[in-house]
């Protein structure tokens, strides 16, 4: 899960590179911009729209300031954080000597993470809310494994204006009723579940029975 394993190996883009070459590379790489360098130093980027619209042979006069670059050994989680702090969708990948290796796009990272984070595996998803002090990966895993299931993936989300966090957990089963009951016993709030129609049907039946009882 490092940048080097996901890099598009393309030749360096220079200010004298033709706009047609840039368009071809962007089409092949399925991206809309390219980092540009001069004298082995990154100086900016060009966009697909500008390359198509220009009448000049080279891209020298359509280079815009701003670019992203990463080390080829950077982990994809860290690369995703780099993209999060920038409007750019493409970054240059540099080797241990700071020299051009190729490019990496945001879509490539998303595709790679979707495969390695078990997103395609079958299983239900739970969203659990708790205080920051209550959060423990070991404790959450212990509760899930205590009910005979395994954690396939776990993601955290914290609102800036709240002391509480939401934990999204993917598990290797579609029957989550016992797991939800287990979290309830330990004081965790399961605020949503996905991919478990059996549990939802059971809750709906209980609700309908309650409504009939109230009507009586």
FIFI-460154 format. One line per field, with one value per residue (C-alpha): residue number from 1; x, y, z. Coordinates in Angstrom, 3 decimals. Layout:
N
n: c(NUM  ...)
px: c(X  ...)
py: c(Y  ...)
pz: c(Z  ...)
END
This chain:
216
n: c(1  2  3  4  5  6  7  8  9  10  11  12  13  14  15  16  17  18  19  20  21  22  23  24  25  26  27  28  29  30  31  32  33  34  35  36  37  38  39  40  41  42  43  44  45  46  47  48  49  50  51  52  53  54  55  56  57  58  59  60  61  62  63  64  65  66  67  68  69  70  71  72  73  74  75  76  77  78  79  80  81  82  83  84  85  86  87  88  89  90  91  92  93  94  95  96  97  98  99  100  101  102  103  104  105  106  107  108  109  110  111  112  113  114  115  116  117  118  119  120  121  122  123  124  125  126  127  128  129  130  131  132  133  134  135  136  137  138  139  140  141  142  143  144  145  146  147  148  149  150  151  152  153  154  155  156  157  158  159  160  161  162  163  164  165  166  167  168  169  170  171  172  173  174  175  176  177  178  179  180  181  182  183  184  185  186  187  188  189  190  191  192  193  194  195  196  197  198  199  200  201  202  203  204  205  206  207  208  209  210  211  212  213  214  215  216)
px: c(0.000  2.723  2.768  5.411  3.124  0.352  2.333  1.607  5.063  5.111  7.934  8.577  6.413  8.530  7.549  8.576  6.405  3.759  0.133  -0.847  1.483  0.012  -3.520  -2.566  -0.986  -4.004  -6.343  -4.310  -3.977  -7.642  -6.751  -7.352  -4.047  -0.316  2.547  5.227  8.926  11.807  15.461  14.301  12.255  8.460  7.129  3.363  0.751  -1.316  -4.944  -6.615  -8.889  -5.958  -3.981  -6.919  -7.657  -4.110  -2.826  0.792  2.821  4.357  2.687  5.090  2.493  -0.367  1.440  -0.373  1.319  0.672  1.512  1.639  4.544  5.068  7.837  7.519  7.583  4.715  1.785  -1.513  -3.229  -0.711  -1.096  -4.852  -4.256  -2.075  -4.890  -7.404  -5.514  -5.304  -7.709  -5.321  -6.310  -2.879  0.537  4.067  5.809  9.514  12.143  14.708  16.808  13.888  13.689  10.526  9.003  5.514  2.131  -0.516  -4.175  -6.745  -8.957  -6.107  -5.767  -9.485  -9.516  -6.515  -7.903  -11.321  -9.639  -7.323  -9.870  -12.242  -14.943  -15.839  -16.181  -19.643  -20.723  -22.762  -21.722  -22.404  -22.044  -21.349  -21.329  -19.400  -17.356  -13.732  -12.636  -14.742  -13.146  -10.943  -10.219  -9.417  -12.690  -14.802  -13.036  -13.454  -17.226  -17.557  -15.322  -17.167  -20.245  -18.358  -17.603  -14.498  -13.688  -13.013  -12.472  -12.802  -12.974  -13.274  -15.105  -15.094  -17.091  -15.047  -17.746  -18.397  -16.589  -18.162  -16.912  -18.551  -16.928  -17.887  -17.178  -17.491  -17.861  -17.820  -21.453  -24.820  -26.570  -25.805  -28.598  -26.444  -23.555  -25.806  -27.159  -23.577  -22.702  -25.839  -24.766  -21.423  -22.933  -22.210  -24.808  -25.307  -26.942  -27.178  -26.686  -26.454  -26.520  -28.580  -32.117  -32.910  -32.230  -34.247  -37.160  -37.038  -37.119  -39.985  -41.984  -41.461  -42.532  -45.682  -46.523  -46.088  -48.400  -51.066  -50.724  -51.109  -54.179  -55.748)
py: c(0.000  2.440  5.047  3.269  0.253  2.424  4.922  5.614  5.482  8.355  10.534  13.851  16.748  19.814  23.324  22.495  19.365  19.704  20.189  17.222  14.907  16.126  15.458  11.926  11.218  12.569  10.461  7.328  8.101  9.181  12.482  16.157  17.762  17.050  18.360  20.160  20.559  22.715  21.849  18.817  21.039  21.079  24.503  24.059  22.104  22.134  21.162  19.193  22.097  24.480  21.950  21.404  25.123  26.408  27.106  26.959  23.844  23.806  24.191  26.893  29.681  27.690  26.416  27.382  27.672  24.904  21.207  18.150  15.764  12.747  10.296  6.935  5.091  7.096  5.023  5.468  6.675  9.524  10.247  10.502  13.047  15.061  15.115  16.102  19.324  20.300  20.840  18.886  15.421  14.384  14.367  13.718  10.700  11.213  8.572  8.543  11.094  13.447  12.564  12.036  8.542  9.239  10.369  9.149  10.154  10.428  7.885  5.359  5.661  5.230  2.143  0.631  1.304  -0.080  -3.412  -3.569  -2.395  -5.324  -3.091  -5.713  -8.509  -9.483  -8.398  -5.889  -2.387  -0.839  2.788  3.130  6.429  6.983  9.512  9.934  8.599  5.469  4.499  1.401  -0.657  -3.676  -3.390  -3.069  -6.045  -8.076  -7.513  -8.439  -11.504  -12.515  -12.963  -15.153  -12.529  -10.757  -7.121  -6.564  -2.813  0.089  3.836  6.802  10.108  12.993  16.183  19.260  20.667  17.460  15.376  12.227  10.086  7.736  4.412  2.607  -1.119  -3.702  -7.281  -10.653  -11.528  -10.219  -11.240  -8.428  -8.651  -10.417  -8.035  -4.982  -6.440  -7.002  -3.349  -2.311  -4.361  -2.550  0.912  1.612  3.279  1.563  4.356  2.602  -0.758  -1.666  -4.911  -6.890  -7.207  -9.967  -7.709  -4.868  -7.216  -8.428  -4.847  -4.010  -7.042  -6.033  -2.476  -3.656  -5.935  -2.993  -0.831  -3.561  -3.886  -0.124  -0.113  -2.705)
pz: c(0.000  -0.974  -3.732  -5.832  -6.323  -7.759  -9.821  -13.478  -15.047  -17.556  -18.890  -17.111  -18.292  -19.120  -20.084  -23.670  -23.815  -26.506  -25.550  -27.732  -25.803  -22.514  -23.770  -24.810  -21.427  -19.562  -21.654  -20.956  -17.234  -16.930  -15.279  -16.034  -15.056  -15.001  -12.837  -14.854  -14.154  -15.325  -14.749  -12.716  -10.388  -10.264  -11.224  -11.620  -13.554  -16.727  -17.178  -19.925  -20.859  -21.301  -23.332  -25.670  -26.028  -26.586  -30.084  -28.970  -29.596  -26.115  -22.739  -21.554  -21.467  -19.907  -16.816  -13.623  -10.218  -7.730  -7.746  -5.519  -5.082  -2.830  -1.980  -3.706  -0.356  1.144  2.418  0.585  3.770  3.955  0.239  0.691  3.460  1.063  -1.492  1.175  1.870  -1.807  -4.724  -6.965  -8.203  -9.478  -7.840  -9.037  -7.522  -6.758  -6.029  -3.218  -5.107  -5.634  -9.319  -11.354  -11.388  -12.675  -11.399  -8.984  -9.171  -6.419  -8.199  -8.220  -4.457  -3.902  -6.133  -4.321  -0.848  -1.809  -2.563  0.435  3.006  2.385  0.922  -1.671  0.890  2.070  5.512  7.469  8.485  11.889  12.932  16.650  18.542  21.757  23.688  22.678  26.063  25.575  22.267  22.243  19.152  21.310  23.209  20.067  18.474  21.665  21.679  17.999  18.289  21.455  19.272  16.794  14.132  12.812  12.022  8.305  8.508  10.929  10.282  12.648  12.214  14.673  14.385  15.202  17.487  19.430  22.030  20.598  17.736  15.257  14.454  11.262  11.495  8.759  9.970  8.222  8.929  7.810  11.029  13.478  16.034  18.651  18.019  18.423  21.663  22.801  22.201  24.082  27.094  27.205  26.875  23.195  20.963  17.595  15.599  12.222  10.520  6.836  4.926  7.439  6.117  8.599  11.570  10.033  9.325  12.929  14.252  11.912  13.108  16.730  15.925  14.157  17.090  19.477  17.370  17.388  21.159  21.608  19.380  21.652)
END
